[in-house]
């Protein structure tokens, strides 16, 4: 499969991702610099898991929202939308490629964490998948935010407003053992599965089984992705 | 055969500024080059925005090759080639990759895209820069790249917004030749421009827009012939002066400023140029250059609307 010259949005993003070497090095170093010292320290396991989770959330949400608003401001995204290609397809490609590229950036740090905290293979697989789904969901949030603003600064504001309650409900720091409605709500948030799986890697006892971590967040993310793709025509429309 | 573009009573008014386009109707036939002229804010870009499906009209309808422009937007987009007035590209992609991406989005397969793009890059003298990143391109090179992206997929209707602004003389000639070639092969072209020479040379018909409305449509010759017996005296003054005395000269119809120039629309009678010069000198004007020209589309616009085609801060010519 030929990537360059690109014939689709996702290939374009892959080409751009690998075209800036210095930026590329930074992109890989940034998660390592944040996650590895934490993983190597004697920090309580729940906080170790929370730090990895927060880095994933930030990378996904801020990255997608900011790059999209920049492209919207440039006018290039609207120009692309003036072609016959389906806006739903373009939006899905934006979502998928951003999630995969974010995951690639996080993977080295994740592997080092696994080396420092060996866990059963099934848990490593479940954790890796849950991290990917978290990035996927975070990118959905970033794209959703880009529907309402063209300012990268606003993206930070809106993302924080959306992520803080989700972080609370997912049990990253507080609300670690929810009951009643809070427990039900937590089950609908993909980040909580990642947090739980990372907790197991760091040495905690998990709430969910690996099978649940593979299945439930995948279903939730598929639904969220479908909803975000439906915003495609609005996302790619000119802002006045 | 139906017209390639049929616009009927299209209205789009921006709530924020109150500007836009109102009740615009026009038709563009296959192989026709149609010009849209009007000063900034007259509605040219809005009308092009509607026809390009970028902007949804408040009222009215338009059809491209018989397809409904509001209901069948994606099918319409496949028929269009589009160049916006401020083209942007992915700066870290090469020029070729940018153009190839657009060609693919218009459904061209690899071989067809490569053939069409190679030809256009060669034609617009960008072949040796095809592997340079788009961010290294000058404004004019970026415009040429945007022209290539608009033309590569052989559209049935080409929409160009201020295409020649920023192009050097040689590139302008190449672009004009290309437009005539495309028209000869059947492409309909809508061209929004205030470059009078370009519109007179290229366009088969022209519509003038004034404050969002189409005030007249016709061939350049028809429109200019309405000014028979008139001429334009263009005086460049060292320092702007009040030109009231010029308006009092017998036979002077209108005086407008265009950048540093004072354009006097007057009747063709003997001695009128001398009278105009005398009036300018009386007004305290220090004339740097003076020329007497036959009327052009700009003069027609001034006659119809009483306003200059270009803003005062835009250089004339």
Contacts between the chains, C-beta under 8 A, distances in Angstrom:
chain1	res1	chain2	res2	distance
A	2	B	110	7.8
A	4	B	97	6.4
A	5	B	94	7.6
A	5	B	96	5.9
A	5	B	97	4.2
A	5	B	100	3.8
A	5	B	101	6.9
A	6	B	93	7.5
A	6	B	97	6.1
A	6	B	100	7.1
A	6	B	101	5.3
A	6	B	104	7.6
A	7	B	100	6.8
A	7	B	101	6.9
A	7	B	104	3.5
A	7	B	110	7.4
A	8	B	104	6.8
A	12	B	90	6.7
A	12	B	93	6.8
A	12	B	97	7.7
A	12	B	101	5.6
A	15	B	93	6.4
A	15	B	97	6.6
A	16	B	90	6.6
A	16	B	92	5.4
A	16	B	93	6.6
A	19	B	92	5.1
A	19	B	93	7.5
A	20	B	92	6.2
A	74	B	88	4.7
A	75	B	84	7.0
A	75	B	86	6.8
A	75	B	88	4.8
A	76	B	88	4.6
A	76	B	89	6.8
A	76	B	90	6.4
A	78	B	54	6.7
A	79	B	82	7.7
A	79	B	84	6.4
A	79	B	87	7.6
A	79	B	88	6.6
A	80	B	101	8.0
A	80	B	102	7.8
A	80	B	105	6.5
A	82	B	52	5.9
A	82	B	53	6.9
A	82	B	54	5.9
A	82	B	77	6.1
A	82	B	80	7.6
A	82	B	82	5.6
A	83	B	77	6.0
A	83	B	102	6.7
A	83	B	105	3.8
A	83	B	106	5.7
A	84	B	74	5.0
A	84	B	75	7.3
A	84	B	77	4.5
A	84	B	78	4.0
A	84	B	105	7.2
A	84	B	106	6.5
A	84	B	107	6.5
A	85	B	105	4.7
A	86	B	74	7.0
A	238	B	49	7.7
A	238	B	54	5.7
A	238	B	55	7.0
A	240	B	14	6.4
A	240	B	16	6.9
